[in-house]
Amino acid sequence: MSQLVRDYIELVWNQGRTGEADRFLAENLIQHNPNLPDGRKPLVDFIGGLREQLPLARFGIRRVAAEGDLIFVHSLFTAHPEDRGTAVVDIFRIEDGLIAEHWDLREDVPETTVSGHGIV
């Protein structure tokens, strides 16, 4: 299951191959992102628009964990190579071999942290 999510992020998000989204996403995807409606098509349209605006954007996966039908991905999203980026945690629920549900949290990467440890 974690390879499904890794491939989805690399092919659909990083490479912009939205025509392959049906290999990864359930048509009736349940979306918990407050800015997106449910369904595969709205997400694919969003990704296509984002890729047009930010062709160098990418998710660099740092950690993946799984529990039952859930896959957790901790990544660094950058809009362009010089971008400090945004730390992202995505949670995907897998059903019948497809991503059926999605949650995400984001935090801008600060210049410094009190502990000196990065957030990604």
C-alpha positions as CSV (number, residue, x, y, z in Angstrom):
1,M,0.0,0.0,0.0
2,S,2.8,2.4,0.8
3,Q,4.2,1.9,-2.7
4,L,0.8,2.9,-4.2
5,V,1.0,6.2,-2.3
6,R,4.7,6.8,-3.2
7,D,3.9,6.2,-6.9
8,Y,0.8,8.5,-6.7
9,I,2.8,11.4,-5.2
10,E,5.7,10.9,-7.7
11,L,3.7,10.4,-10.9
12,V,0.6,12.5,-10.3
13,W,1.9,15.3,-8.1
14,N,5.6,15.6,-9.0
15,Q,5.4,14.7,-12.6
16,G,1.9,16.1,-13.3
17,R,0.7,12.9,-15.0
18,T,-2.9,13.5,-13.9
19,G,-4.2,11.2,-16.7
20,E,-3.0,8.3,-14.5
21,A,-4.9,9.4,-11.4
22,D,-7.5,6.6,-11.9
23,R,-4.8,4.1,-11.1
24,F,-4.5,5.6,-7.6
25,L,-7.6,7.5,-6.6
26,A,-11.1,6.2,-6.0
27,E,-13.7,8.1,-8.2
28,N,-15.6,9.0,-5.0
29,L,-12.5,10.0,-3.0
30,I,-13.5,11.5,0.4
31,Q,-11.6,14.7,0.9
32,H,-10.9,16.2,4.3
33,N,-8.8,19.1,2.9
34,P,-11.0,22.2,3.6
35,N,-10.3,23.7,0.2
36,L,-11.3,20.7,-2.0
37,P,-14.6,18.9,-2.6
38,D,-15.0,15.2,-2.6
39,G,-14.2,13.2,-5.7
40,R,-11.3,12.3,-8.0
41,K,-12.0,14.9,-10.7
42,P,-11.8,18.0,-8.5
43,L,-8.5,16.9,-7.1
44,V,-7.1,16.1,-10.6
45,D,-8.3,19.5,-11.8
46,F,-6.6,21.2,-8.8
47,I,-3.3,19.3,-9.4
48,G,-3.4,20.3,-13.1
49,G,-3.9,23.9,-12.2
50,L,-1.1,23.9,-9.6
51,R,1.3,22.3,-12.0
52,E,0.5,25.0,-14.6
53,Q,1.2,27.7,-12.0
54,L,4.2,26.0,-10.3
55,P,5.8,23.6,-12.9
56,L,8.8,23.0,-10.6
57,A,6.7,22.2,-7.5
58,R,7.3,18.8,-5.8
59,F,6.8,16.8,-2.7
60,G,10.0,15.3,-1.3
61,I,8.9,12.3,0.8
62,R,10.9,12.0,4.0
63,R,8.9,9.4,6.0
64,V,6.2,6.9,5.3
65,A,4.4,4.8,7.9
66,A,1.4,2.5,7.8
67,E,-1.2,1.2,10.2
68,G,-4.0,-1.0,8.9
69,D,-5.5,0.7,5.9
70,L,-3.9,4.0,6.6
71,I,-0.7,5.4,5.1
72,F,1.0,8.4,6.7
73,V,3.5,10.5,4.6
74,H,5.7,13.3,6.0
75,S,7.1,15.3,3.2
76,L,8.6,18.7,2.2
77,F,6.6,20.6,-0.5
78,T,8.6,23.1,-2.4
79,A,7.2,25.4,-5.1
80,H,10.6,25.9,-6.7
81,P,14.2,24.8,-5.9
82,E,15.0,27.9,-3.8
83,D,11.8,27.6,-1.7
84,R,12.4,26.9,2.0
85,G,9.1,24.9,1.7
86,T,6.2,23.6,3.6
87,A,6.2,20.6,5.9
88,V,3.2,18.4,5.0
89,V,1.7,15.3,6.6
90,D,-0.8,13.5,4.4
91,I,-2.9,10.6,5.6
92,F,-4.4,8.3,3.0
93,R,-7.0,5.5,3.6
94,I,-6.7,2.7,1.1
95,E,-9.7,0.7,0.0
96,D,-9.9,-1.9,-2.8
97,G,-6.4,-0.9,-3.9
98,L,-7.1,2.8,-4.3
99,I,-6.8,5.9,-2.2
100,A,-10.4,6.3,-0.9
101,E,-9.9,9.1,1.7
102,H,-7.4,11.9,2.4
103,W,-6.4,14.2,5.2
104,D,-3.5,16.7,5.2
105,L,-1.8,19.2,7.5
106,R,0.7,21.8,6.5
107,E,3.2,24.1,8.2
108,D,5.6,26.6,6.6
109,V,9.2,25.7,7.3
110,P,10.7,28.3,9.6
111,E,14.2,29.8,9.3
112,T,15.1,28.5,12.7
113,T,13.6,26.4,15.5
114,V,14.2,26.7,19.3
115,S,15.6,23.1,19.4
116,G,17.7,23.5,16.3
117,H,16.0,20.6,14.7
118,G,14.3,20.8,11.3
119,I,10.5,20.2,11.1
120,V,10.9,17.9,8.1
